[in-house]
Amino acid sequence: MKEFSECIRTAKERLLKMHFDSGVGHIGGNLSSLDLLMFLYHKVLNKDDVFILSKGHAAGALYVTLWSMGYLTDEELKQFHGEGTKLTGHMSPNWIPQIVFATGSLGHGLPLSAGLALAKKLKAETGRVFCLMSDGEWNEGSNWEALIFAKQNKLKQLIFVVDCNGLQGFGKTKEVADIEPLSEKFLSFGILTEEINGHNLKEIADIFSSRNEKGPRAIIAHTKKGCGISFMENKLEWHYLPMTMEQYRQALKEIRLL
């Protein structure tokens, strides 16, 4: 785990550089999800699995994770948010096998993932479908319809992870449209539901070492927006702001001390 922690640290540094060089925001939600993305790609996903990033504003974290796996080059990361780039702020599909759908209009990832899981079931294909979501997008009715669909069809191939950082575009999730506790609501649908610290590698490893053979599975990962950077953690403004040079240097310093 120590060696893998260093791998994650390197990815965080590259994420910060990519966002700083391009002068764009959304860094907070990228840092809340990067540990989960890195673990999924390096330790969990196999060749028959599919991953869908429903919270498409964390595209930067996915690009850096793919870079860490060798699927993207450093030169390609330099094109992030540029003119005519394939590395758009919200993902463009089908230019690389690992990006199946365009996402970011929240509430689409889980329905698409449920459809993929049903296809695997009907075709008797191996592999699972993983979907990483935000907590704020559970304000979208399409997710609850997808939950009913997944349960009705006993989609044991489907695993969705909620990056629960407590913040969304206009404030705290509890203040915008409070739907907590999510776990109780998922359980009421008959969904196997577990909760972890989304930045604790041991808890992440433990949760993904087990399987569910009865139906869809929910993992609520409690995270921090802007995780690891003191002036960003749990701050709404880092859903939007780009970093100044001084902030970038401070962020790098803090990441290197983790």
C-alpha positions, 0 to 999 in steps of 0.5 A, spaced: 500 500 500 505 504 501 508 504 494 501 505 491 500 511 496 506 514 492 502 512 485 496 516 488 501 522 490 504 522 483 497 522 480 495 528 484 501 532 483 499 531 475 492 533 476 494 539 479 499 541 474 494 539 468 488 544 472 493 549 473 496 549 466 489 549 463 487 555 468 480 551 469 476 549 475 473 543 478 479 541 482 475 540 488 471 534 486 476 531 482 480 530 488 474 527 492 474 522 487 481 521 485 483 515 490 477 511 488 478 512 481 486 510 482 484 504 486 478 501 481 483 502 475 489 499 478 486 494 483 479 492 481 477 493 474 479 487 469 478 486 461 471 484 462 469 490 466 466 497 464 467 503 468 462 509 467 464 516 470 457 519 472 460 525 475 463 528 469 466 534 472 471 529 475 474 528 468 480 530 470 481 525 475 479 520 470 484 522 465 490 522 470 488 515 472 488 513 465 495 516 464 497 513 470 495 506 467 499 508 460 492 509 456 494 516 455 500 520 454 503 526 458 503 530 451 495 528 451 494 531 458 497 537 456 491 538 451 486 538 457 481 543 455 484 546 449 481 548 442 479 542 439 481 537 444 479 530 445 480 531 453 474 535 454 472 538 461 466 533 460 468 527 457 467 526 449 466 518 448 469 513 443 476 516 442 479 511 447 476 504 449 475 506 456 471 512 455 464 509 453 459 515 454 459 522 454 457 524 461 456 530 466 449 532 465 448 529 472 443 523 472 445 519 466 451 515 468 447 510 473 441 509 467 446 507 462 450 503 467 444 499 468 443 498 461 450 495 460 449 491 466 442 488 463 446 487 456 451 483 460 446 479 464 442 477 457 448 475 453 451 471 459 457 475 458 462 476 464 464 482 467 461 488 472 459 495 470 462 500 475 459 507 476 462 513 480 457 518 482 456 524 486 452 525 492 448 531 489 446 528 483 441 524 487 437 530 486 435 527 479 429 523 478 432 519 473 437 515 478 431 513 482 428 510 476 434 506 474 435 504 481 428 501 481 430 498 474 436 495 477 433 492 483 427 489 478 432 486 474 437 483 479 443 486 476 448 483 480 453 486 475 452 493 477 456 496 482 455 504 483 459 508 488 457 515 491 462 520 492 459 523 498 463 529 499 457 533 501 457 539 496 454 541 490 454 546 485 450 551 489 451 549 496 451 543 501 447 537 499 443 538 505 441 545 504 440 544 497 435 538 497 436 534 503 436 526 501 440 524 507 441 518 509 442 515 502 444 509 505 437 508 508 434 510 502 438 505 498 436 499 503 429 501 502 429 499 495 433 492 497 440 494 495 446 492 498 449 498 501 455 499 505 459 505 507 466 507 507 471 512 508 473 514 500 480 516 502 482 510 506 485 505 502 484 499 507 477 501 507 477 501 499 481 495 498 476 491 503 470 493 500 472 491 493 474 484 495 467 482 497 462 481 492 454 481 491 451 475 488 444 477 489 443 484 485 446 491 485 450 494 490 451 501 492 458 503 496 457 510 499 464 513 500 465 519 504 470 524 501 472 531 502 472 536 496 479 538 495 482 532 499 489 534 501 489 541 500 488 545 506 485 551 503 480 547 498 478 542 503 470 542 504 470 549 500 464 550 495 468 555 491 473 549 489 467 547 485 469 552 480 475 556 481 482 555 477 488 556 481 493 562 482 501 560 481 501 562 489 495 557 490 498 552 485 505 552 489 502 551 496 497 545 493 503 542 491 507 543 497 501 540 501 500 534 497 508 532 497 507 532 505 501 527 505 
